[in-house]
Amino acid sequence: WYCWCDFFGNYTPTLSINFTVLMNLRGFALIEILIVVAILAIISIWVLPNFFHIADFKDLSAAGDRIVAVARDAQARSLAAENSKVWGVKFDANNKKYIMSTYVLGAFETPVTFVSLKSNLEFIDPASGTTKQVVFDSLTGKPSPNVPVIIKIGLAGDSSNYKTIIVNANGTIEIQ
C-alpha cells in the first residue's frame, strides 16, 4: 500500500502488487505437513481416551445419586408406614441390580422400584455373588438393625473409581 497526494491535499490510497514477490511464494513442504499431522496424532492419542471416560464418570455419579434417592424414598415410605409395612432396599451384586420394596417377616415382597446398573458399572460392596440390604424402621427411619450400611459402586474393571453410599446408624443417607 502507498498513498499519494493531489494538488488540493487529498490523499488517495493505492494498492501496489509486486508480482515478482508473489511468484516466489511457495506452499508448505510435505515434511512440514507431516510434522503437523504427527503432532496432532500424538495429542489425540493422549486426549481421546480421557474424553471417553467422561461418560463413564457421569454414569457412575448418576447411579450413586439414584441409589441415594431410592434409599431415601424407602426411608420416607417406611416412616409414613405406607401399606402399614416397613420398607427397604436390597442390593444384588450378582445381577447388578437393586430393588425397593416392602419387607415382611425377613423377606422382600414384590419390588416397587427395580433398577439395574449400566453395563459399565458394578457393585464393589456388596461383593460379586452376594447381596446386601437396608431395611428402615417405621418409627425412627434408622436402618434396622441399628448399624451403618455401606454400598460401593464403581466402573467395571476399575476399582479405583467408585462412589460410596452410606446409610448411617442415625438414618442419614449420604454419598461420597
Secondary structure, DSSP 8 states (H G I E B T S, - for coil): -EEEE-TT--EEEE----HHHHHH-----HHHHHHHHHHHHHHHHHHHHHHHHHHHHHHHHHHHHHHHHHHHHHHHHHHTTGGGSEEEEEEETTTTEEEEEEEETTEE-S-SEEEE--TTEEEEES-TT-EEEEEB-TTT--BSSSS-EEEEEEETTEEEEEEEEEE-TTS-EEE-
